[in-house]
Amino acid sequence: MLILVWFIVCIIFAFVHFFLGNSGHALELFAFLSALALFLISKIKYKIK
């Protein structure tokens, strides 16, 4: 499960860095997308059980 989270966060980081680069909003968008992804992974994990 931790590998899945790490993989998702790396993809989100690459996506944000590619599109926004060193923009001031890149960190905010990265934090928001990471939180959203972790929330969805958590929902899916507990829905399967």
BALOBA-1460 file (C-alpha; in Angstrom, 3 decimals):
// residues 49
<rec num="1" residu="m" x="0.000" y="0.000" z="0.000"/>
<rec num="2" residu="l" x="2.828" y="2.376" z="0.827"/>
<rec num="3" residu="i" x="4.377" y="1.752" z="-2.581"/>
<rec num="4" residu="l" x="1.089" y="2.719" z="-4.234"/>
<rec num="5" residu="v" x="0.952" y="5.965" z="-2.252"/>
<rec num="6" residu="w" x="4.587" y="6.748" z="-3.078"/>
<rec num="7" residu="f" x="3.973" y="6.044" z="-6.774"/>
<rec num="8" residu="i" x="0.882" y="8.277" z="-6.896"/>
<rec num="9" residu="v" x="2.665" y="11.138" z="-5.113"/>
<rec num="10" residu="c" x="5.605" y="10.912" z="-7.527"/>
<rec num="11" residu="i" x="3.270" y="11.055" z="-10.520"/>
<rec num="12" residu="i" x="1.452" y="14.064" z="-9.059"/>
<rec num="13" residu="f" x="4.764" y="15.802" z="-8.369"/>
<rec num="14" residu="a" x="5.987" y="15.199" z="-11.935"/>
<rec num="15" residu="f" x="2.679" y="16.441" z="-13.354"/>
<rec num="16" residu="v" x="2.661" y="19.635" z="-11.282"/>
<rec num="17" residu="h" x="6.349" y="20.336" z="-11.903"/>
<rec num="18" residu="f" x="5.924" y="19.840" z="-15.654"/>
<rec num="19" residu="f" x="2.980" y="22.220" z="-15.967"/>
<rec num="20" residu="l" x="3.730" y="24.854" z="-13.334"/>
<rec num="21" residu="g" x="7.481" y="24.582" z="-12.803"/>
<rec num="22" residu="n" x="8.633" y="27.060" z="-10.161"/>
<rec num="23" residu="s" x="5.354" y="28.942" z="-9.995"/>
<rec num="24" residu="g" x="4.178" y="30.100" z="-6.604"/>
<rec num="25" residu="h" x="1.060" y="27.974" z="-6.893"/>
<rec num="26" residu="a" x="2.885" y="24.711" z="-7.688"/>
<rec num="27" residu="l" x="3.323" y="23.764" z="-4.039"/>
<rec num="28" residu="e" x="-0.303" y="24.554" z="-3.240"/>
<rec num="29" residu="l" x="-1.556" y="22.486" z="-6.151"/>
<rec num="30" residu="f" x="0.787" y="19.626" z="-5.250"/>
<rec num="31" residu="a" x="-0.455" y="19.626" z="-1.646"/>
<rec num="32" residu="f" x="-4.100" y="19.699" z="-2.727"/>
<rec num="33" residu="l" x="-3.738" y="16.926" z="-5.303"/>
<rec num="34" residu="s" x="-1.731" y="14.758" z="-2.895"/>
<rec num="35" residu="a" x="-4.360" y="15.147" z="-0.179"/>
<rec num="36" residu="l" x="-7.112" y="14.345" z="-2.660"/>
<rec num="37" residu="a" x="-5.270" y="11.246" z="-3.901"/>
<rec num="38" residu="l" x="-4.631" y="9.993" z="-0.363"/>
<rec num="39" residu="f" x="-8.292" y="10.529" z="0.493"/>
<rec num="40" residu="l" x="-9.431" y="8.577" z="-2.557"/>
<rec num="41" residu="i" x="-6.971" y="5.753" z="-1.887"/>
<rec num="42" residu="s" x="-8.260" y="5.562" z="1.683"/>
<rec num="43" residu="k" x="-11.880" y="5.449" z="0.491"/>
<rec num="44" residu="i" x="-11.109" y="2.700" z="-2.019"/>
<rec num="45" residu="k" x="-9.105" y="0.714" z="0.534"/>
<rec num="46" residu="y" x="-11.905" y="0.657" z="3.097"/>
<rec num="47" residu="k" x="-14.598" y="0.071" z="0.477"/>
<rec num="48" residu="i" x="-12.884" y="-3.118" z="-0.691"/>
<rec num="49" residu="k" x="-12.688" y="-4.609" z="2.811"/>
